[in-house]
Amino acid sequence: MIDPIVHAEAPITLVGGAEAAPSDLAAALELAPRCVAADSGAALALAAGVLPEAVIGDFDSIRPEDLARIPEARRHRVGEQISTDFEKALGRIAAPLVLGVGFLGGRLDHQLAVLHGLLALPHRRCLLVGAEEIVFLLPRRIELPTAEGDLVSFFPLVPSQASSAGLSWPLDGLVLAPGGRIGTSNRAEGPVTLETAAPGILAILPRRLMRPVAARLAAPGGGAPWPAPAR
């Protein structure tokens, strides 16, 4: 298992280099004031007047002028090219929850790689914050504070099964799989409860649910965290 660089008893904000507005970062920092940057994500933090307590990555995309503003003790270069900067950073943060800003939007290949990272590191609970949506890997069990009519989507990264309550189209008995049945464009009939036996399903919810969903994921137990994958 990778040794953490950042340890926290409360949620951490992780900033990436994809599309994000200063207001997105501000919203995350309200919930998770400590800030870490994944490589070029330091640019957004610095532009907002926030000095990351750590910058983690291979440093192939951060601008030299931004790197120069980071104290040397806060620079953590991970030179291997097997994992993405998102994985390098997420895997080295030990916290109840990581709020990821600047990882959705922009290049599609980067977004797909980030979603892959959620599955590759299921023991690092992470909530990605986009302009209109939040995305996270379903834990073993979670109760979502949705309202009647809310659009909720579930996308399988690997063949997966889940049970649900409170959805217009229940997931019980279905095998969700890439290239097979997926669970996008579902509707909530009120609060939704989901249970799944293994990591593999992304939940995509309205951005307005960021605060209550973050609180549920960061709570002790947080829906029973997944174990670290065997390496």
C-alpha positions in Angstrom: 0.0 0.0 0.0 1.2 3.5 -0.8 2.3 5.5 2.3 0.2 8.7 2.7 1.8 12.1 2.4 -1.2 14.0 3.8 -3.0 12.9 6.9 -6.3 14.5 8.1 -9.1 13.8 10.5 -11.5 15.9 8.3 -12.2 16.1 4.6 -9.5 17.5 2.3 -9.9 19.5 -1.0 -7.9 18.2 -3.9 -7.5 20.5 -6.9 -6.9 19.3 -10.4 -6.0 21.0 -13.7 -9.3 20.5 -15.6 -12.1 23.0 -16.0 -13.2 24.6 -12.7 -14.1 28.1 -11.5 -12.8 29.8 -8.4 -16.4 29.5 -7.1 -16.1 25.7 -7.3 -12.9 25.7 -5.3 -14.5 28.1 -2.8 -17.5 25.8 -2.3 -15.2 22.8 -1.7 -13.0 24.7 0.7 -16.1 25.7 2.8 -16.5 21.9 3.5 -12.8 21.0 3.4 -10.5 23.9 4.2 -7.2 22.1 3.8 -6.0 22.2 0.2 -3.8 19.8 -1.8 -3.1 20.1 -5.5 -2.5 17.4 -8.1 0.3 18.8 -10.3 -1.1 21.6 -12.5 -4.1 21.9 -10.2 -1.9 24.2 -8.2 -2.6 27.0 -10.7 -6.3 27.3 -9.7 -5.4 27.2 -6.0 -2.8 29.9 -6.4 -5.0 32.1 -8.5 -7.6 31.9 -5.7 -5.0 33.0 -3.2 -4.7 29.5 -1.7 -1.3 28.0 -1.1 -1.6 24.2 -1.2 -0.1 22.4 1.7 1.1 19.8 -0.7 1.5 19.5 -4.5 1.7 15.9 -5.6 2.4 14.6 -9.2 5.1 14.0 -11.7 5.3 17.8 -12.3 5.1 17.4 -16.1 2.2 19.8 -16.4 2.6 22.4 -13.7 3.9 25.7 -15.0 7.4 26.5 -13.7 6.2 29.9 -12.4 3.6 28.1 -10.3 6.0 25.5 -9.0 8.4 28.2 -8.0 5.7 29.6 -5.7 5.4 26.3 -3.8 7.8 25.9 -0.9 10.2 23.0 -1.6 9.0 21.1 1.4 5.5 21.1 0.0 6.5 19.6 -3.4 6.1 15.8 -3.6 7.3 14.6 -7.0 6.1 11.0 -7.9 8.0 10.2 -11.1 6.4 6.9 -12.2 4.3 7.1 -15.3 2.0 4.2 -14.6 -0.7 6.2 -12.7 -2.3 9.6 -13.4 -1.6 12.7 -11.3 -5.1 12.2 -9.8 -4.2 8.7 -8.6 -0.8 9.8 -7.4 -2.4 12.5 -5.2 -5.6 10.6 -4.1 -3.6 7.5 -3.2 -1.4 9.6 -0.9 -4.2 11.4 1.1 -5.5 9.7 4.2 -8.7 11.5 5.1 -12.4 10.6 5.7 -13.2 12.2 2.3 -11.5 14.0 -0.5 -13.4 16.7 -2.4 -12.1 16.7 -6.0 -12.3 20.0 -7.9 -10.9 20.5 -11.4 -11.2 16.9 -12.5 -14.5 17.0 -14.5 -14.8 19.0 -17.7 -12.1 19.6 -20.3 -10.5 16.7 -22.1 -12.6 13.5 -22.2 -9.6 11.2 -21.9 -8.6 13.0 -18.6 -12.1 12.6 -17.2 -12.2 8.9 -18.1 -8.8 8.4 -16.4 -10.1 10.2 -13.3 -13.2 7.9 -13.1 -10.9 4.9 -13.5 -8.9 6.3 -10.6 -12.0 6.2 -8.4 -12.2 2.4 -9.1 -8.5 1.8 -8.8 -8.5 3.4 -5.3 -11.9 2.5 -3.8 -10.5 2.8 -0.2 -9.9 6.5 -0.8 -13.3 8.0 -0.6 -13.6 10.8 -3.1 -16.4 13.1 -4.2 -15.8 14.8 -7.5 -17.4 18.3 -7.9 -18.4 19.5 -11.4 -20.2 22.5 -12.6 -23.6 20.9 -12.4 -23.1 17.4 -10.9 -21.2 15.5 -8.3 -19.8 12.0 -8.9 -18.6 9.3 -6.6 -18.1 5.6 -6.3 -21.0 4.0 -4.4 -19.9 2.6 -1.0 -21.4 -0.5 0.4 -24.5 1.4 1.6 -25.6 5.0 1.4 -28.8 7.0 1.9 -29.1 9.8 -0.5 -30.9 13.0 0.5 -32.7 13.3 -2.9 -36.1 14.8 -3.4 -38.9 13.6 -5.6 -38.1 14.1 -9.3 -34.3 14.5 -8.8 -32.4 13.1 -11.8 -30.0 10.4 -10.5 -27.7 8.3 -12.7 -25.6 5.1 -12.0 -22.9 4.1 -14.3 -21.0 0.7 -14.0 -17.3 0.7 -14.5 -17.3 -3.1 -14.2 -20.1 -5.7 -14.1 -21.9 -4.8 -10.9 -25.2 -5.4 -9.0 -27.0 -3.2 -6.4 -30.2 -3.0 -4.5 -32.2 0.2 -4.2 -35.2 1.8 -2.6 -36.7 5.1 -3.6 -36.0 5.0 -7.4 -38.6 5.1 -10.1 -36.7 2.2 -11.8 -35.2 0.0 -9.1 -31.8 -1.6 -9.6 -32.7 -4.8 -7.8 -31.9 -8.0 -9.7 -30.1 -6.1 -12.5 -26.6 -6.7 -13.7 -25.1 -3.4 -14.7 -22.2 -3.5 -17.0 -20.3 -1.5 -19.6 -21.6 -2.4 -23.0 -24.7 -3.9 -21.3 -27.3 -2.4 -19.1 -26.5 0.9 -17.5 -28.5 3.0 -15.0 -28.4 6.6 -16.3 -31.4 9.0 -16.2 -33.2 7.4 -13.3 -35.5 9.4 -11.0 -35.8 9.7 -7.3 -39.2 9.3 -5.6 -37.7 10.9 -2.5 -34.7 9.8 -0.4 -32.9 6.9 -2.1 -31.1 4.0 -0.4 -28.5 1.9 -2.2 -26.5 -1.1 -1.3 -23.9 -2.9 -3.4 -21.5 -5.8 -2.6 -18.4 -4.6 -4.5 -16.9 -1.4 -5.8 -17.8 -0.6 -9.4 -20.8 1.8 -9.8 -20.5 5.5 -10.1 -23.3 7.7 -8.7 -24.0 11.0 -10.6 -26.2 13.5 -8.7 -27.2 17.1 -8.9 -24.5 19.5 -7.6 -26.9 21.0 -5.0 -26.6 17.8 -3.0 -22.8 18.2 -2.6 -23.0 19.3 1.1 -25.3 16.6 2.5 -23.7 13.8 0.4 -20.3 14.9 1.5 -21.4 14.7 5.1 -22.8 11.2 4.6 -19.6 10.0 2.9 -17.3 11.6 5.5 -19.3 10.3 8.5 -17.6 7.5 10.6 -18.1 4.4 8.6 -19.3 6.4 5.7 -21.4 3.6 4.3 -18.7 1.0 5.1 -15.5 1.9 3.2 -14.0 -0.5 0.6 -10.7 -2.1 1.5 -7.6 -1.2 -0.3 -7.1 -3.3 -3.5 -4.5 -6.1 -3.4 -1.4 -5.1 -5.3 
